[in-house]
Amino acid sequence: MSLLHVDIASAGYGPVTVLHDIAFEVKTSGRLVALGANGAGKTTVLRTISGLTQAQGSITLDGVELVGLTPHRIAAAGVSHVPQGRGTFGDLTVKENLLIGGNRRPWRTVLAEADAWMERFPRLGERSSRPASGLSGGEQQLLAIARALMAAPRLLLLDEPSLGLAPKITTDLFATLDELGRESDTAMLLVEQNAQVALGIAEDALVIESGRITVRGPAADLRDNDDVRRAYLGV
């Protein structure tokens, strides 16, 4: 069963069309990775789902049409978006960032969830009273993901979570995402340039080039696709 159905005729910014005939699905509790070079349109896919671009077509989350809704209403429908660059509030503490993430839920639940995430990620718990701007890149990414999950989303959008992180931190981060995906019912849609680690945790994958999907299939099949291997895996 699919949670997200995307059938976009076009999407972009003002007079500039970035996406052309983009259609795919994300399974309930599934994990899909979208690969592609810089400027291919990966980020625009996520921004379109979140209501941040002009789009022609249909995007449904469990049957609810998202095209035409405001970003606020799309978030309320169950979509959490971790943008490129993480988007943490640097002047607020780690705990305050988490509390903001759960602001649509009952206060007692939010407090308990924030404590649970800081226990789950001890590095965040140890720095709970520090400004988010003082965290390392890896810690900020963990905070951004935990803050997004504070809303108990049905779909988590992740835009280049490995950007700017050292290889070891990237490996650890994707191991955490894999663990979270196995433990929860939250579906994930990741856009990534680091195909090696992304394909390792995904069930399905697609490649976007010049705003169009050029390859799609099970993640294992894309790992074995010679064109994908040469372009994105460096082998």
N, CA, C and O of each residue as an XYZ file, in Angstrom:
940
protein
N       0.837     -1.189      0.000
C       0.000      0.000      0.000
C       0.877      1.246      0.000
O       1.897      1.295      0.688
N       0.477      2.252     -0.772
C       1.265      3.478     -0.875
C       0.658      4.586     -0.027
O      -0.560      4.752      0.030
N       1.525      5.332      0.623
C       1.106      6.473      1.437
C       1.061      7.745      0.598
O       0.092      8.504      0.649
N       2.126      7.968     -0.176
C       2.260      9.191     -0.972
C       2.168      8.864     -2.452
O       2.856      7.967     -2.939
N       1.327      9.583     -3.162
C       1.234      9.474     -4.617
C       1.587     10.841     -5.211
O       0.934     11.839     -4.907
N       2.607     10.881     -6.047
C       3.036     12.124     -6.692
C       2.832     11.984     -8.195
O       3.338     11.046     -8.811
N       2.094     12.913     -8.780
C       1.880     12.934    -10.229
C       1.885     14.404    -10.665
O       0.833     15.024    -10.823
N       3.090     14.941    -10.854
C       3.283     16.366    -11.123
C       3.534     16.567    -12.612
O       4.492     16.026    -13.164
N       2.679     17.336    -13.253
C       2.912     17.677    -14.659
C       4.062     18.664    -14.776
O       4.900     18.545    -15.670
N       4.102     19.639    -13.872
C       5.186     20.623    -13.862
C       5.214     21.302    -12.506
O       4.206     21.365    -11.801
N       6.394     21.813    -12.153
C       6.554     22.569    -10.916
C       7.789     23.435    -11.045
O       8.729     23.091    -11.761
N       7.783     24.559    -10.350
C       8.934     25.442    -10.414
C       8.717     26.708     -9.622
O       7.928     26.751     -8.678
N       9.433     27.737    -10.026
C       9.463     29.001     -9.298
C       9.148     30.131    -10.279
O       9.949     30.449    -11.158
N       7.971     30.729    -10.113
C       7.598     31.790    -11.028
C       7.570     31.285    -12.459
O       6.933     30.271    -12.748
N       8.262     31.989    -13.367
C       8.241     31.559    -14.776
C       9.177     30.379    -15.070
O       9.190     29.864    -16.188
N       9.946     29.959    -14.087
C      10.944     28.906    -14.316
C      10.365     27.543    -13.935
O      10.051     27.305    -12.768
N      10.224     26.653    -14.911
C       9.764     25.295    -14.669
C      10.968     24.392    -14.425
O      11.889     24.337    -15.240
N      10.953     23.685    -13.295
C      12.071     22.828    -12.911
C      11.744     21.359    -13.106
O      12.589     20.590    -13.565
N      10.516     20.959    -12.759
C      10.122     19.550    -12.837
C       9.170     19.325    -14.001
O       8.315     20.160    -14.296
N       9.334     18.181    -14.656
C       8.501     17.837    -15.809
C       8.024     16.388    -15.667
O       8.838     15.465    -15.645
N       6.730     16.194    -15.572
C       6.142     14.841    -15.581
C       6.807     13.917    -14.557
O       7.326     12.852    -14.889
N       6.770     14.361    -13.318
C       7.340     13.575    -12.219
C       6.227     12.751    -11.579
O       5.248     13.313    -11.087
N       6.365     11.437    -11.580
C       5.354     10.563    -10.975
C       6.057      9.429    -10.226
O       6.906      8.732    -10.781
N       5.688      9.262     -8.962
C       6.224      8.158     -8.163
C       5.364      7.996     -6.920
O       4.487      8.814     -6.647
N       5.625      6.927     -6.170
C       4.898      6.653     -4.941
C       5.893      6.322     -3.831
O       6.994      5.836     -4.089
N       5.485      6.593     -2.598
C       6.229      6.152     -1.424
C       5.305      5.227     -0.640
O       4.189      5.605     -0.281
N       5.773      4.032     -0.381
C       4.958      3.052      0.315
C       4.718      3.457      1.774
O       5.516      4.189      2.361
N       3.639      2.987      2.337
C       3.398      3.175      3.760
C       4.550      2.556      4.546
O       4.867      1.380      4.370
N       5.167      3.343      5.404
C       6.341      2.929      6.199
C       7.556      2.627      5.327
O       8.524      2.040      5.810
N       7.523      3.020      4.038
C       8.621      2.716      3.131
C       9.701      3.785      3.124
O       9.565      4.842      3.740
N      10.776      3.480      2.410
C      11.891      4.418      2.273
C      12.308      4.492      0.806
O      12.710      3.496      0.204
N      12.204      5.684      0.254
C      12.556      5.937     -1.147
C      13.654      6.980     -1.184
O      13.568      7.996     -0.495
N      14.694      6.740     -1.986
C      15.758      7.721     -2.160
C      15.728      8.236     -3.590
O      15.594      7.461     -4.538
N      15.855      9.550     -3.737
C      15.959     10.178     -5.055
C      17.391     10.661     -5.238
O      17.884     11.484     -4.466
N      18.047     10.147     -6.259
C      19.437     10.504     -6.553
C      19.473     11.492     -7.711
O      18.514     11.617     -8.473
N      20.591     12.187     -7.826
C      20.767     13.102     -8.943
C      21.853     14.107     -8.645
O      22.221     14.318     -7.489
N      22.367     14.726     -9.693
C      23.416     15.728     -9.546
C      22.840     17.027     -9.016
O      21.623     17.202     -8.957
N      23.726     17.938     -8.628
C      23.276     19.273     -8.228
C      22.485     19.908     -9.365
O      22.888     19.839    -10.526
N      21.353     20.528     -9.022
C      20.546     21.198    -10.029
C      19.613     20.300    -10.810
O      18.943     20.753    -11.739
N      19.560     19.011    -10.438
C      18.717     18.071    -11.181
C      17.237     18.261    -10.887
O      16.386     17.886    -11.694
N      16.928     18.848     -9.722
C      15.529     19.048     -9.348
C      15.107     18.285     -8.107
O      13.926     18.276     -7.760
N      16.060     17.641     -7.428
C      15.725     16.827     -6.258
C      15.096     17.667     -5.141
O      14.055     17.311     -4.589
N      15.746     18.785     -4.824
C      15.225     19.649     -3.766
C      13.851     20.191     -4.129
O      12.987     20.325     -3.263
N      13.646     20.499     -5.391
C      12.346     21.019     -5.829
C      11.245     19.990     -5.632
O      10.105     20.356     -5.344
N      11.565     18.707     -5.783
C      10.573     17.667     -5.515
C      10.085     17.768     -4.072
O       8.881     17.751     -3.818
N      11.013     17.871     -3.137
C      10.622     17.956     -1.732
C       9.874     19.252     -1.439
O       8.875     19.254     -0.719
N      10.359     20.338     -1.997
C       9.699     21.626     -1.763
C       8.283     21.639     -2.356
O       7.387     22.287     -1.816
N       8.092     20.929     -3.453
C       6.761     20.854     -4.060
C       5.811     20.053     -3.175
O       4.656     20.440     -2.994
N       6.290     18.943     -2.626
C       5.457     18.166     -1.712
C       5.076     18.996     -0.492
O       3.965     18.875      0.024
N       5.999     19.838     -0.031
C       5.755     20.666      1.152
C       4.968     21.935      0.848
O       4.691     22.716      1.759
N       4.601     22.158     -0.422
C       3.799     23.322     -0.774
C       4.583     24.603     -0.949
O       4.027     25.695     -0.833
N       5.887     24.478     -1.230
C       6.745     25.661     -1.318
C       7.029     26.084     -2.750
O       7.780     27.033     -2.976
N       6.437     25.392     -3.723
C       6.608     25.778     -5.122
C       5.239     25.811     -5.802
O       4.240     25.349     -5.251
N       5.223     26.358     -6.992
C       4.014     26.333     -7.812
C       3.988     25.010     -8.581
O       4.961     24.651     -9.244
N       2.865     24.289     -8.487
C       2.809     22.969     -9.113
C       1.498     22.766     -9.849
O       0.443     23.255     -9.445
N       1.602     22.030    -10.940
C       0.433     21.569    -11.687
C       0.412     20.052    -11.594
O       1.379     19.389    -11.970
N      -0.690     19.501    -11.093
C      -0.775     18.064    -10.962
C      -1.405     17.679     -9.647
O      -2.196     18.432     -9.079
N      -1.052     16.512     -9.168
C      -1.652     15.987     -7.945
C      -0.599     15.369     -7.049
O       0.294     14.659     -7.512
N      -0.717     15.650     -5.753
C       0.109     14.998     -4.733
C      -0.834     14.627     -3.601
O      -1.433     15.507     -2.982
N      -0.974     13.345     -3.323
C      -1.877     12.941     -2.254
C      -1.124     12.181     -1.172
O      -0.240     11.373     -1.455
N      -1.492     12.457      0.065
C      -0.968     11.748      1.233
C      -2.136     10.992      1.851
O      -3.031     11.582      2.456
N      -2.109      9.684      1.687
C      -3.197      8.836      2.169
C      -4.551      9.351      1.680
O      -5.526      9.383      2.431
N      -4.591      9.749      0.419
C      -5.832     10.190     -0.206
C      -6.149     11.658     -0.055
O      -7.098     12.141     -0.673
N      -5.387     12.389      0.748
C      -5.619     13.821      0.947
C      -4.810     14.609     -0.072
O      -3.588     14.468     -0.124
N      -5.461     15.434     -0.879
C      -4.775     16.227     -1.894
C      -3.981     17.351     -1.223
O      -4.527     18.133     -0.444
N      -2.675     17.418     -1.542
C      -1.809     18.435     -0.949
C      -1.606     19.644     -1.846
O      -1.352     20.740     -1.348
N      -1.713     19.469     -3.153
C      -1.523     20.604     -4.062
C      -2.598     21.647     -3.786
O      -3.792     21.347     -3.784
N      -2.156     22.863     -3.555
C      -3.079     23.943     -3.243
C      -3.167     24.256     -1.763
O      -3.675     25.311     -1.383
N      -2.671     23.336     -0.905
C      -2.663     23.603      0.526
C      -1.449     24.446      0.895
O      -0.431     24.409      0.204
N      -1.553     25.200      1.975
C      -0.421     25.960      2.474
C       0.581     25.008      3.134
O       0.201     23.917      3.560
N       1.852     25.403      3.225
C       2.826     24.553      3.920
C       2.389     24.196      5.339
O       2.638     23.085      5.806
N       1.741     25.133      6.021
C       1.289     24.874      7.387
C       0.282     23.725      7.415
O       0.355     22.856      8.283
N      -0.647     23.719      6.479
C      -1.658     22.667      6.452
C      -1.072     21.336      5.992
O      -1.517     20.274      6.428
N      -0.085     21.392      5.122
C       0.576     20.158      4.690
C       1.331     19.533      5.860
O       1.316     18.315      6.038
N       1.988     20.371      6.654
C       2.658     19.862      7.849
C       1.649     19.245      8.811
O       1.904     18.190      9.392
N       0.509     19.901      8.976
C      -0.525     19.378      9.867
C      -1.101     18.066      9.359
O      -1.587     17.253     10.145
N      -1.048     17.855      8.041
C      -1.557     16.608      7.457
C      -0.623     15.427      7.703
O      -1.005     14.277      7.484
N       0.615     15.710      8.162
C       1.519     14.619      8.499
C       2.835     14.594      7.756
O       3.475     13.546      7.678
N       3.263     15.739      7.198
C       4.528     15.813      6.460
C       5.520     16.669      7.238
O       5.224     17.820      7.558
N       6.688     16.125      7.546
C       7.776     16.889      8.176
C       8.945     16.967      7.202
O       9.290     15.982      6.549
N       9.545     18.143      7.114
C      10.570     18.417      6.103
C      11.848     18.876      6.801
O      11.853     19.891      7.497
N      12.923     18.128      6.611
C      14.246     18.554      7.084
C      14.967     19.143      5.882
O      15.425     18.397      5.016
N      15.080     20.468      5.809
C      15.620     21.092      4.600
C      17.130     20.956      4.494
O      17.817     20.630      5.462
N      17.617     21.212      3.308
C      19.062     21.278      3.107
C      19.619     22.390      3.982
O      19.059     23.485      4.032
N      20.719     22.110      4.670
C      21.264     23.100      5.585
C      20.694     22.990      6.977
O      21.051     23.768      7.862
N      19.794     22.015      7.185
C      19.280     21.609      8.496
C      18.214     22.528      9.054
O      17.223     22.025      9.582
N      18.354     23.856      8.973
C      17.285     24.750      9.378
C      17.022     24.796     10.868
O      15.912     25.129     11.283
N      18.022     24.468     11.692
C      17.825     24.605     13.130
C      17.819     26.082     13.511
O      18.374     26.920     12.800
N      17.182     26.391     14.644
C      17.146     27.760     15.145
C      18.362     27.960     16.038
O      18.370     27.546     17.197
N      19.385     28.596     15.490
C      20.672     28.679     16.161
C      20.670     29.402     17.484
O      21.465     29.072     18.364
N      19.794     30.389     17.653
C      19.761     31.149     18.893
C      18.990     30.440     20.000
O      19.087     30.821     21.166
N      18.228     29.414     19.643
C      17.472     28.660     20.638
C      18.284     27.450     21.102
O      19.165     26.968     20.391
N      17.976     26.976     22.294
C      18.683     25.815     22.811
C      18.236     24.548     22.085
O      17.259     24.543     21.336
N      18.977     23.488     22.330
C      18.625     22.191     21.752
C      17.210     21.801     22.171
O      16.402     21.397     21.335
N      16.908     21.922     23.464
C      15.578     21.525     23.942
C      14.494     22.424     23.359
O      13.419     21.940     23.004
N      14.757     23.709     23.255
C      13.758     24.610     22.674
C      13.481     24.264     21.218
O      12.337     24.345     20.771
N      14.518     23.877     20.470
C      14.306     23.440     19.088
C      13.380     22.232     19.036
O      12.487     22.161     18.192
N      13.596     21.286     19.940
C      12.752     20.100     19.966
C      11.307     20.460     20.319
O      10.370     19.947     19.707
N      11.133     21.325     21.288
C       9.785     21.695     21.711
C       9.021     22.377     20.577
O       7.820     22.162     20.418
N       9.713     23.194     19.796
C       9.070     23.844     18.652
C       8.577     22.797     17.657
O       7.519     22.957     17.050
N       9.347     21.729     17.496
C       8.968     20.687     16.547
C       7.656     19.997     16.894
O       6.972     19.481     16.010
N       7.306     19.987     18.159
C       6.081     19.308     18.571
C       4.958     20.237     18.950
O       4.070     19.861     19.714
N       4.985     21.469     18.418
C       4.051     22.489     18.911
C       2.596     22.232     18.572
O       1.720     22.927     19.088
N       2.309     21.254     17.718
C       0.906     20.954     17.407
C       0.328     19.872     18.317
O      -0.850     19.532     18.202
N       1.140     19.333     19.212
C       0.715     18.221     20.048
C       0.476     18.688     21.489
O       0.920     19.775     21.858
N      -0.212     17.896     22.303
C      -0.427     18.279     23.708
C       0.890     18.526     24.429
O       1.877     17.826     24.203
N       0.892     19.531     25.300
C       2.147     19.991     25.911
C       2.849     18.883     26.689
O       4.069     18.749     26.600
N       2.101     18.091     27.448
C       2.729     17.019     28.222
C       3.392     16.004     27.297
O       4.472     15.493     27.594
N       2.742     15.719     26.185
C       3.316     14.796     25.205
C       4.599     15.363     24.627
O       5.585     14.647     24.451
N       4.579     16.661     24.331
C       5.752     17.311     23.751
C       6.931     17.258     24.714
O       8.050     16.949     24.305
N       6.697     17.552     25.972
C       7.780     17.515     26.963
C       8.358     16.108     27.082
O       9.575     15.929     27.130
N       7.475     15.114     27.130
C       7.940     13.733     27.257
C       8.708     13.291     26.016
O       9.725     12.604     26.120
N       8.213     13.692     24.833
C       8.895     13.319     23.588
C      10.269     13.973     23.483
O      11.228     13.344     23.034
N      10.363     15.234     23.896
C      11.660     15.915     23.858
C      12.664     15.190     24.747
O      13.814     14.985     24.356
N      12.231     14.806     25.935
C      13.128     14.067     26.833
C      13.502     12.719     26.223
O      14.636     12.261     26.363
N      12.547     12.087     25.549
C      12.830     10.780     24.943
C      13.868     10.892     23.837
O      14.748     10.039     23.726
N      13.775     11.937     23.016
C      14.746     12.105     21.938
C      16.121     12.451     22.493
O      17.134     12.024     21.940
N      16.171     13.217     23.574
C      17.473     13.547     24.157
C      18.088     12.328     24.838
O      19.309     12.215     24.942
N      17.238     11.424     25.298
C      17.758     10.164     25.833
C      18.216      9.265     24.699
O      19.226      8.571     24.816
N      17.476      9.279     23.609
C      17.831      8.452     22.446
C      19.152      8.918     21.849
O      19.983      8.097     21.460
N      19.349     10.233     21.776
C      20.574     10.803     21.242
C      21.303     11.527     22.371
O      21.114     12.731     22.546
N      22.139     10.815     23.146
C      22.776     11.407     24.321
C      23.547     12.691     24.036
O      23.654     13.563     24.898
N      24.086     12.804     22.811
C      24.827     14.037     22.497
C      23.909     15.250     22.555
O      24.345     16.341     22.921
N      22.644     15.068     22.199
C      21.686     16.172     22.307
C      21.322     16.404     23.759
O      21.196     17.551     24.189
N      21.150     15.336     24.522
C      20.818     15.486     25.933
C      21.899     16.205     26.710
O      21.609     17.024     27.583
N      23.160     15.895     26.389
C      24.279     16.543     27.079
C      24.359     18.028     26.758
O      24.944     18.801     27.518
N      23.770     18.431     25.628
C      23.852     19.816     25.178
C      22.473     20.487     25.175
O      22.257     21.467     24.463
N      21.562     19.962     25.961
C      20.163     20.405     25.896
C      19.979     21.892     26.150
O      19.063     22.505     25.602
N      20.839     22.478     26.974
C      20.681     23.893     27.311
C      21.592     24.808     26.494
O      21.656     26.013     26.737
N      22.296     24.222     25.524
C      23.202     25.024     24.697
C      22.488     25.519     23.448
O      21.562     24.866     22.967
N      22.908     26.670     22.912
C      22.339     27.124     21.630
C      22.661     26.121     20.529
O      23.755     25.558     20.494
N      21.712     25.902     19.638
C      21.916     24.952     18.550
C      23.082     25.357     17.655
O      23.718     24.502     17.038
N      23.363     26.643     17.583
C      24.464     27.115     16.736
C      25.817     26.599     17.207
O      26.778     26.594     16.437
N      25.906     26.164     18.466
C      27.170     25.676     18.992
C      27.405     24.198     18.769
O      28.440     23.667     19.172
N      26.453     23.522     18.129
C      26.607     22.093     17.869
C      27.466     21.851     16.634
O      27.594     22.719     15.771
N      28.050     20.663     16.565
C      28.766     20.264     15.358
C      27.774     20.015     14.242
O      26.568     19.959     14.481
N      28.279     19.863     13.011
C      27.395     19.611     11.881
C      26.571     18.351     12.061
O      25.372     18.352     11.785
N      27.196     17.274     12.521
C      26.484     16.032     12.734
C      25.432     16.148     13.818
O      24.336     15.602     13.692
N      25.769     16.869     14.897
C      24.811     17.069     15.980
C      23.634     17.924     15.523
O      22.494     17.673     15.913
N      23.906     18.929     14.700
C      22.815     19.752     14.177
C      21.888     18.937     13.278
O      20.674     19.143     13.285
N      22.453     18.019     12.512
C      21.607     17.192     11.661
C      20.749     16.256     12.501
O      19.573     16.060     12.195
N      21.316     15.679     13.548
C      20.532     14.853     14.457
C      19.404     15.668     15.081
O      18.275     15.190     15.195
N      19.711     16.893     15.483
C      18.698     17.759     16.086
C      17.593     18.070     15.086
O      16.412     18.048     15.436
N      17.966     18.357     13.856
C      16.964     18.673     12.832
C      16.040     17.484     12.587
O      14.831     17.657     12.428
N      16.602     16.284     12.557
C      15.787     15.080     12.337
C      14.887     14.823     13.541
O      13.697     14.549     13.384
N      15.456     14.911     14.745
C      14.647     14.694     15.950
C      13.540     15.728     16.043
O      12.413     15.395     16.411
N      13.841     16.969     15.717
C      12.811     18.021     15.763
C      11.685     17.718     14.772
O      10.510     17.911     15.086
N      12.041     17.246     13.586
C      11.015     16.895     12.599
C      10.155     15.737     13.084
O       8.947     15.721     12.852
N      10.769     14.767     13.754
C      10.031     13.607     14.235
C       9.186     13.933     15.465
O       8.281     13.174     15.810
N       9.471     15.047     16.123
C       8.654     15.484     17.264
C       7.197     15.683     16.856
O       6.304     15.575     17.695
N       6.950     15.968     15.600
C       5.582     16.185     15.117
C       4.854     14.879     14.837
O       3.695     14.895     14.423
N       5.523     13.737     15.060
C       4.952     12.417     14.759
C       4.418     12.356     13.331
O       3.249     12.032     13.122
N       5.272     12.667     12.337
C       4.796     12.711     10.945
C       4.538     11.325     10.384
O       5.062     10.327     10.880
N       3.717     11.280      9.337
C       3.533     10.046      8.587
C       4.581      9.943      7.481
O       4.906      8.847      7.024
N       5.115     11.110      7.049
C       6.120     11.155      5.985
C       7.209     12.134      6.383
O       6.926     13.286      6.714
N       8.461     11.676      6.352
C       9.612     12.512      6.661
C      10.391     12.764      5.379
O      10.840     11.829      4.716
N      10.548     14.051      5.036
C      11.325     14.457      3.864
C      12.700     14.898      4.329
O      12.817     15.723      5.236
N      13.742     14.355      3.716
C      15.116     14.664      4.108
C      15.890     15.140      2.888
O      16.030     14.407      1.909
N      16.392     16.371      2.951
C      17.088     16.970      1.818
C      18.584     16.991      2.069
O      19.082     17.800      2.853
N      19.301     16.094      1.396
C      20.771     16.003      1.481
C      21.244     15.934      2.938
O      22.025     16.786      3.361
N      20.793     14.946      3.713
C      21.210     14.897      5.116
C      22.713     14.739      5.318
O      23.221     15.054      6.395
N      23.437     14.256      4.305
C      24.887     14.074      4.463
C      25.687     15.316      4.112
O      26.908     15.321      4.270
N      25.022     16.384      3.634
C      25.732     17.555      3.137
C      26.640     18.155      4.209
O      26.187     18.500      5.301
N      27.935     18.275      3.879
C      28.889     18.922      4.768
C      29.387     18.065      5.914
O      30.125     18.549      6.771
N      28.991     16.788      5.944
C      29.402     15.924      7.046
C      30.586     15.053      6.635
O      30.718     14.667      5.473
N      31.438     14.752      7.602
C      32.565     13.858      7.350
C      32.044     12.449      7.065
O      30.950     12.094      7.503
N      32.826     11.642      6.331
C      32.361     10.293      5.964
C      31.919      9.451      7.155
O      30.885      8.789      7.076
N      32.668      9.455      8.254
C      32.305      8.636      9.420
C      30.985      9.125     10.013
O      30.145      8.311     10.395
N      30.793     10.425     10.094
C      29.554     10.970     10.649
C      28.386     10.641      9.728
O      27.287     10.340     10.194
N      28.628     10.700      8.414
C      27.587     10.336      7.452
C      27.165      8.885      7.629
O      25.973      8.576      7.638
N      28.137      8.000      7.769
C      27.822      6.582      7.973
C      26.998      6.382      9.231
O      26.013      5.643      9.221
N      27.397      7.041     10.319
C      26.659      6.925     11.584
C      25.246      7.486     11.447
O      24.290      6.908     11.964
N      25.119      8.616     10.748
C      23.811      9.247     10.583
C      22.861      8.334      9.817
O      21.704      8.174     10.206
N      23.339      7.738      8.737
C      22.464      6.869      7.944
C      22.152      5.571      8.679
O      21.089      4.986      8.473
N      23.052      5.120      9.523
C      22.741      3.963     10.362
C      21.610      4.315     11.324
O      20.741      3.488     11.601
N      21.628      5.540     11.828
C      20.553      6.005     12.715
C      19.237      6.097     11.947
O      18.198      5.676     12.457
N      19.266      6.641     10.729
C      18.050      6.723      9.920
C      17.496      5.322      9.622
O      16.285      5.101      9.660
N      18.391      4.394      9.330
C      17.969      3.026      9.064
C      17.284      2.431     10.290
O      16.249      1.773     10.180
N      17.865      2.666     11.435
C      17.299      2.167     12.690
C      15.941      2.786     12.969
O      14.997      2.091     13.345
N      15.846      4.098     12.783
C      14.577      4.787     13.007
C      13.507      4.278     12.047
O      12.353      4.094     12.435
N      13.894      4.049     10.785
C      12.948      3.556      9.802
C      12.422      2.182     10.142
O      11.251      1.890      9.904
N      13.269      1.333     10.695
C      12.849     -0.021     11.046
C      11.947     -0.034     12.282
O      11.113     -0.925     12.440
N      12.122      0.959     13.153
C      11.390      0.978     14.423
C      10.040      1.673     14.327
O       9.163      1.424     15.154
N       9.854      2.542     13.333
C       8.651      3.373     13.296
C       7.837      3.115     12.039
O       8.275      2.415     11.125
N       6.645      3.693     12.013
C       5.784      3.611     10.839
C       5.971      4.808      9.910
O       5.278      4.918      8.898
N       6.886      5.692     10.237
C       7.098      6.893      9.434
C       7.788      6.540      8.123
O       8.861      5.936      8.123
N       7.172      6.916      7.008
C       7.802      6.736      5.699
C       8.854      7.818      5.491
O       8.758      8.899      6.072
N       9.855      7.533      4.667
C      10.931      8.488      4.411
C      11.139      8.663      2.912
O      11.131      7.701      2.144
N      11.324      9.911      2.524
C      11.742     10.254      1.166
C      13.008     11.083      1.299
O      12.970     12.209      1.796
N      14.125     10.529      0.858
C      15.414     11.202      0.950
C      15.870     11.622     -0.431
O      15.711     10.877     -1.398
N      16.441     12.823     -0.527
C      17.196     13.173     -1.726
C      18.660     13.255     -1.316
O      18.996     13.835     -0.283
N      19.518     12.674     -2.128
C      20.920     12.517     -1.750
C      21.828     12.522     -2.969
O      21.430     12.138     -4.069
N      23.056     12.965     -2.746
C      24.108     12.767     -3.737
C      25.009     11.607     -3.338
O      25.664     11.000     -4.185
N      25.040     11.303     -2.038
C      25.847     10.182     -1.566
C      25.054      8.896     -1.783
O      24.410      8.382     -0.869
N      25.115      8.394     -3.002
C      24.285      7.257     -3.384
C      24.649      5.994     -2.619
O      23.777      5.181     -2.312
N      25.915      5.826     -2.311
C      26.355      4.593     -1.674
C      25.621      4.359     -0.357
O      25.064      3.283     -0.138
N      25.620      5.364      0.520
C      24.974      5.175      1.821
C      23.458      5.219      1.695
O      22.759      4.485      2.394
N      22.939      6.076      0.809
C      21.485      6.222      0.678
C      20.845      4.944      0.157
O      19.817      4.511      0.678
N      21.439      4.335     -0.866
C      20.892      3.091     -1.405
C      20.977      1.954     -0.390
O      20.231      0.978     -0.467
N      21.896      2.099      0.558
C      22.051      1.062      1.573
C      20.899      0.981      2.545
O      20.681     -0.072      3.145
N      20.143      2.071      2.723
C      19.035      2.037      3.680
C      17.673      2.127      3.000
O      16.642      1.977      3.656
N      17.661      2.370      1.691
C      16.393      2.551      0.977
C      15.856      1.224      0.449
O      16.604      0.272      0.224
N      14.554      1.191      0.259
C      13.901      0.039     -0.376
C      13.744      0.284     -1.875
O      13.925     -0.620     -2.691
N      13.404      1.522     -2.215
C      13.200      1.893     -3.615
C      14.018      3.135     -3.926
O      14.414      3.871     -3.022
N      14.269      3.365     -5.214
C      15.111      4.493     -5.595
C      14.725      4.974     -6.986
O      14.137      4.246     -7.785
N      15.076      6.224     -7.241
C      14.905      6.783     -8.579
C      16.015      7.802     -8.816
O      16.620      8.322     -7.878
N      16.261      8.066    -10.075
C      17.270      9.044    -10.474
C      16.575     10.176    -11.218
O      15.779      9.937    -12.126
N      16.883     11.412    -10.826
C      16.328     12.591    -11.475
C      17.431     13.291    -12.245
O      18.504     13.561    -11.706
N      17.161     13.583    -13.512
C      18.086     14.335    -14.351
C      17.299     15.404    -15.093
O      16.303     15.109    -15.753
N      17.751     16.647    -14.981
C      17.109     17.777    -15.664
C      15.603     17.823    -15.413
O      14.817     18.091    -16.321
N      15.216     17.557    -14.162
C      13.818     17.670    -13.775
C      12.929     16.523    -14.179
O      11.708     16.615    -14.059
N      13.523     15.428    -14.663
C      12.736     14.261    -15.071
C      13.310     13.001    -14.432
O      14.512     12.914    -14.182
N      12.447     12.036    -14.174
C      12.900     10.742    -13.666
C      13.401      9.906    -14.844
O      12.676      9.672    -15.810
N      14.651      9.463    -14.745
C      15.251      8.700    -15.836
C      15.436      7.220    -15.504
O      15.468      6.377    -16.401
N      15.557      6.909    -14.219
C      15.723      5.515    -13.777
C      14.924      5.351    -12.494
O      14.881      6.261    -11.665
N      14.296      4.202    -12.329
C      13.596      3.906    -11.072
C      13.565      2.411    -10.860
O      13.704      1.634    -11.804
N      13.379      2.006     -9.592
C      13.276      0.588     -9.285
C      13.692      0.318     -7.860
O      13.967      1.250     -7.104
N      13.742     -0.963     -7.478
C      14.244     -1.308     -6.148
C      15.669     -0.791     -5.959
O      16.460     -0.776     -6.902
N      15.986     -0.375     -4.754
C      17.315      0.184     -4.491
C      18.417     -0.795     -4.845
O      19.459     -0.397     -5.366
N      18.198     -2.072     -4.566
C      19.215     -3.081     -4.885
C      19.477     -3.150     -6.384
O      20.614     -3.362     -6.807
N      18.433     -2.971     -7.188
C      18.608     -3.011     -8.639
C      19.417     -1.810     -9.122
O      20.251     -1.941    -10.017
N      19.172     -0.632     -8.526
C      19.941      0.546     -8.937
C      21.400      0.416     -8.537
O      22.282      0.922     -9.231
N      21.664     -0.261     -7.417
C      23.066     -0.476     -7.038
C      23.779     -1.328     -8.075
O      24.990     -1.208     -8.259
N      23.028     -2.190     -8.752
C      23.616     -3.087     -9.755
C      23.528     -2.532    -11.172
O      24.015     -3.158    -12.113
N      22.904     -1.348    -11.333
C      22.759     -0.733    -12.648
C      24.084     -0.079    -13.043
O      24.577      0.794    -12.327
N      24.665     -0.490    -14.169
C      25.987      0.001    -14.557
C      26.018      1.513    -14.722
O      26.978      2.158    -14.302
N      24.988      2.087    -15.324
C      24.957      3.549    -15.517
C      24.911      4.276    -14.179
O      25.613      5.268    -13.982
N      24.092      3.787    -13.267
C      23.998      4.403    -11.948
C      25.304      4.238    -11.182
O      25.761      5.162    -10.509
N      25.893      3.068    -11.289
C      27.160      2.821    -10.594
C      28.244      3.765    -11.074
O      29.003      4.301    -10.266
N      28.325      3.974    -12.381
C      29.358      4.870    -12.904
C      29.091      6.327    -12.515
O      30.013      7.056    -12.151
N      27.835      6.739    -12.595
C      27.503      8.147    -12.371
C      27.489      8.531    -10.893
O      27.899      9.633    -10.529
N      27.010      7.604    -10.030
C      26.762      8.000     -8.655
C      27.541      7.203     -7.608
O      27.673      7.639     -6.465
N      28.051      6.046     -7.996
C      28.796      5.254     -7.036
C      30.301      5.267     -7.300
O      31.090      4.778     -6.490
N      30.687      5.834     -8.444
C      32.103      5.963     -8.732
C      32.789      4.639     -9.007
O      33.995      4.511     -8.800
N      32.017      3.631     -9.481
C      32.642      2.335     -9.776
C      32.159      1.846    -11.140
O      32.560      0.771    -11.588
